[in-house]
Amino acid sequence: MAGVVWIFLFFALSLPAWAAPHSEATQECLACHVEATPGIVSDWQRSRHAEVTPADALQMAPLYRKVSSPKIPQSLQATSVGCAECHTLNPQTHKDTVEHNGYDVHVVVTPRDCRTCHVQEVDQYGQNLMAHAHGILMKNPLYGNLVEAVNGIQVLGSQGLRMAEVPAHTNDDSCLSCHGTRVEVQGTVSRETDLGEMDFAVLTGWPNVGVGRLNPDGSKGSCSSCHARHAFSMEVARKPNTCSQCHKGPDVPAYKVYQVSKHGNIYASQKAKWNFSSVPWVVGKDFNAPTCAACHASLLVDEGGNVLAQRTHRMNDRLPWRIFGLIYSHPHPKEPDTFSIRNGQGLALPTNLDGSPVRSAVIDAQEQTKRRETLHGVCLGCHSVSWVQGHWARFEKTLEESNRMTRTATELMQKAWERGLARGPQAKQNPFDEPFEKLWVEQWLFFANSVRFSSAMLGSDYSVFDNGRWYQSKGLRDMMRRLEMGRPGAVNAKTR
């Protein structure tokens, strides 16, 4: 025990002079974890949570405030936001709570816990597509088919390839890594530690920081998807590298497009001179080219203090269009639980197979205009009106063109289904798993998405030969040739 006390005294003496006072419970946590998990302690020690008490945070003027809850429990105000303040909060709602050194501790800190200080951010995030990402994927029978086509274990049998059941851990390691797993408590296990035997919760779907994670307290989402543990840094969340974790693949190539855009070029060249921690974020002073957060989330002002865009964690506040997904770009959905939508063909899609939107499920033109103007406000912090209007006119024309190419691919796909060259929805089969169908999926999930993202983010070179227009054109020719050849899986070497 003397060794533990000595470790704690060493840690306490090494704290920076500006650190906020810590609660007795958090001090007990630190006394052990400075040795057990030194990386976590060091990360937290450099965080704003360690340096500022909630009481001090509440004293900031509204525009500069980093907490949004008008009131914070008195018991939490006078000390830092430490280990105990997060991991012992709301133990009665956490199924993962276990007794640990005399405290009721839970491993999974959730948005519901963070809501104690950040009510506005958490409530906005709950209305976001991201918070519902698990259900959007796993409750939608059509999307479930796509997950199966991607993750299903293929086995060679006497009748050719067959799809075996998808193991749960494969989904967790694949699609649900970003969409979020279902974290469930399976019981407890006792382990021998340096301080004796201790009980720990046994969790499935863990670890995970997916944006739509289903948590043991019934909440959805993970704040640490963007504000990585245990610093929960605003700087980390504002840098595009964070978004790249889920927005880099050919289906959502936002980060790759950003890298080759002029905005990405300026960021890569000048980011060392920028201030990523200032609130509000001052355009032209703190940074001079947008990041993902600048366009979609951050509170932005000009150097005169005029607000260009309010902070939001409901990312679609600035999105009139949804430019990726199944199958066409379309006005943004009204509600985040899109798995409940049904189109004219009875499919769980916000558009019909001809590209027309399900009007009852998407925002109207007036709401699109409002969101477009909100995003224009961000653009106008650096660009002229004619530049911004010209960019948006070109972008929306690109949406029309990419949708038209997708419609051509879908018409070819429908003909293949009609002729029995693949088995689709009419046959109550997976519409994404056969060779012809995989060509169709690539048309909209990879190539059309690349074209749209490139146009939206001024990274047009990416949309030509690198997974864009060239492959759209080539893919349609491949589909047409297979249709003409009249048998499933046929490939002509000249069209490869």
Phi, psi and omega in degrees: 000326179298325179296320179297316179299317180297319178299316181295318179298321178297316180296316182298319181290338181272356180295143177295154184297334184271000182296143179286158175296144182256147178292161179299321180296316179294323177298322177296319178300313184295325183303324179268317190283346174297335176260320184289316181223070186298329179295318179296314181298315180297319179299312180294322183301330180268005184274163174294328177303323181282337190261337187232133176278154175304325179299317178293321180297323180291342181279348181290148175298147186312318183293335184256359187282141181253358172245147184247349179288127180293332178225140177236137182312136183304325183294343182255355192283326194268354181236170178298163173270093188251197184305308185292324183296333180261317189271358173239011181279137177054048184298333183290338180266348184265115176289346180267012180287133175226158175285131184214107180055038177090000179241151172272107190243140172238145183283315189274108174272131192239168175305327178297326176290314181297335182298340179307321179250338188237057187297317184294315181297316182292318179295319177295316181299326179295341178262012186262148175304325183299317182297335182257015188298325178297309181294322178305321182276311191271340178267347179273114184300328180289315178295326176300324175299320180293318177301317180296319180294331180275314190260349182300136178283118183267133184235136179271120178238189183295335180261014181101204182284138171229156183263120175273167182299143180280120176296143182301320182292335177292315175299318180298324183274352185244253186301320185281352173301322177263317183291335179105134178273173168263110181270117183233149180268125181257001182134203178230161176223143178264134179230148177276128179237176178298339181254017179106186182283134180225153178265142178225147177288140174263119186242139168260156183074017184232140004279157178194140173233031179298148187295336181245026183306136176266117192263159181296346177263008178090357180275170181239140173104174178213112179298330182284000170303319181251320179262081192301142177296150355249014175274333181049047191284134172294325179299316179299315182294332182277347182270139184300335181304325180295315181294333183296340181304324182239356185235053182231335183291172183294342178279328179224074191275035186303314184293318180297320178294316180301320182300325182264000178278165176296324176299315179295325178297315179294317179302311182298326184278327191239001187301332181296339181264357185271157175253109184266000186248356184287138173229123355290169181270120188265115179292130180093334178256306181277331180200160183224023169202145186287148165253180178303314182295322180300319182283323193249344189219322195286153170282116184244138173226161172271180184290348175270000180086006178283131183285124177268327179202133177285148175297139177212144171249011169258089194302332182284359175304333181245021183236102175286331183243147166256114192259000176223165181122191178271126349242331183251159166290152185197164174306147186299142178300147178291318185243151183283340181272072188291349180295345181273353181287143172227132179270187183296339178266005180082008181270151182279067182227147178279358175229158171279169183292345175271002178098347180289139183284155171279098192302326182290345186256348185241160181292154182273177184298324180296316179291324175300316179299317179300314181290324178298317180293326177297315179290326175303324179301325176292312182299321184288352173294339180234331190248160176283164180300316183296323178296312184295314180296321178296319179297314182292323178298318179293317181300313183290331173293322177296322176301316178300315184292318180292326176294323179294319177295321178295322179296320178299315179298321181291324177296320176295320180297317180297321177296321179295320177296318181297325183272000179077018178280348174203158181250117185245210183302325181299326180268008182056040179244164176298121183274012186234004192253349182264160186307313179298318182294325179292326174297319179296315179302316180300326182302314184260326185282328180254301192285311179296320178298320179298319179298315183293312180298320180297318179293320182294326191246017175059039177238050194297335180300325181297334187270002182267284183259337183269084177070023183240235190299322179302315183284332171301310182296313181296319182296321178297321178294321178296318179295318180297317180297317178297322179295318180293324181288335167077019175217147183300135172081000181291138180225133174263126186303329182291341183260003180288000000 
